[in-house]
Each structure stands twice: as structure tokens, then as C-alpha cells.
């Protein structure tokens, strides 16, 4: 998925996929179950399967552009059966 708009906002949710967020322009405020992080442009953040999260561009970001890549849990499990034993930090 590619986001490009003036009001990037996603309510808290979760899914079984692993999600990789890559801000290209602007900063992203990421709300996790127990913390809030700022993800600067040019970096990436990996959200674990079933981790509650939501996002919003930061107050000083007028236009946000970025990618959100979701990797299907069943696909990962097929090629790496031990995935349930690991978590991205």
C-alpha cells in the first residue's frame, strides 16, 4: 500500500500479517498497545502479527507519503514454520 495525503490517520487495529512501515516524506506517529513512537522519513518499523497499532502523521508534517507492506502470516508460516517463536523488537 502507498499513502499520499494530507491527513494520514488509521484507527487502532490488528491483523495476523506482519506489517512494515516506511515513511518516505514526513514523519509518522505510531500508536502501539503500550507505547507511542515517531518514525522518521527514510526509516522503517516492523509491526508484529496481532500487535494492536494505529498511526497518524505528526503535527509538523503537512503531507505524508509512505509505504505499508503487509506480509501474510500463512505465507511466512509456510516458508518459515518457526515464525511463532520470534518477535521483532
C-alpha positions as CSV (number, residue, x, y, z in Angstrom):
1,X,0.0,0.0,0.0
2,X,1.2,3.5,-0.7
3,X,-0.2,6.5,1.2
4,X,0.0,10.1,-0.1
5,X,-2.3,12.6,1.5
6,X,-2.7,15.5,3.9
7,X,-4.4,13.6,6.7
8,X,-3.0,10.1,7.2
9,X,-4.8,8.6,10.1
10,X,-5.6,4.9,10.9
11,X,-7.5,3.9,14.0
12,X,-6.1,1.2,16.3
13,X,-6.4,-2.3,14.8
14,X,-4.5,-5.5,14.4
15,X,-4.1,-8.3,11.9
16,X,-2.3,-11.5,11.5
17,X,0.1,-10.2,8.8
18,X,3.4,-8.7,9.7
19,X,3.4,-5.0,8.6
20,X,6.4,-2.9,7.5
21,X,6.0,0.9,7.6
22,X,8.3,3.1,5.5
23,X,7.8,6.9,5.7
24,X,9.1,8.5,2.5
25,X,8.1,12.1,3.2
26,X,7.2,13.3,6.6
27,X,7.1,11.6,10.0
28,X,4.6,9.0,11.2
29,X,3.3,8.8,14.8
30,X,2.8,5.2,15.6
31,X,0.5,4.1,18.4
32,X,1.2,0.6,19.8
33,X,-0.5,-1.3,22.6
34,X,1.7,0.2,25.2
35,X,3.7,3.0,23.6
36,X,3.8,5.8,21.1
37,X,6.7,6.2,18.6
38,X,7.8,8.7,16.0
39,X,9.0,7.0,12.8
40,X,11.1,9.5,10.7
41,X,11.2,9.5,7.0
42,X,13.8,7.2,5.5
43,X,13.5,4.6,8.2
44,X,11.2,1.6,8.7
45,X,9.3,-0.1,11.5
46,X,8.1,-3.7,11.7
47,X,4.8,-4.4,13.4
48,X,4.4,-7.9,14.7
49,X,1.5,-10.1,13.9
50,X,-1.5,-9.4,16.2
51,X,0.1,-6.3,17.6
52,X,-2.5,-3.5,18.2
53,X,-1.5,-0.4,16.3
54,X,-2.7,2.8,14.8
55,X,-1.0,5.7,13.1
56,X,-1.2,9.4,12.3
57,X,1.2,11.8,10.6
58,X,3.0,14.1,13.1
59,X,1.7,17.6,13.7
60,X,4.7,19.1,11.9
61,X,4.1,17.0,8.8
62,X,1.8,18.7,6.2
63,X,1.9,16.0,3.6
64,X,2.8,12.4,4.4
65,X,3.9,9.9,1.8
66,X,4.9,6.3,2.7
67,X,4.6,2.6,2.2
68,X,2.9,-0.1,4.3
69,X,3.9,-3.6,3.3
70,X,1.9,-6.4,4.8
71,X,3.3,-10.0,4.7
72,X,0.6,-12.6,5.0
73,X,1.0,-14.8,8.1
74,X,0.2,-18.1,6.2
75,X,2.8,-17.2,3.6
76,X,5.5,-16.7,6.3
77,X,4.4,-19.9,8.2
78,X,4.7,-22.0,5.0
79,X,8.3,-21.0,4.4
80,X,9.4,-20.4,8.0
81,X,7.4,-22.7,10.3
82,X,9.2,-21.5,13.4
83,X,7.9,-17.9,13.0
84,X,5.6,-18.2,16.1
85,X,8.8,-18.4,18.2
86,X,10.0,-15.0,17.1
87,X,9.1,-11.4,17.6
88,X,10.5,-8.2,16.0
89,X,11.9,-5.7,18.5
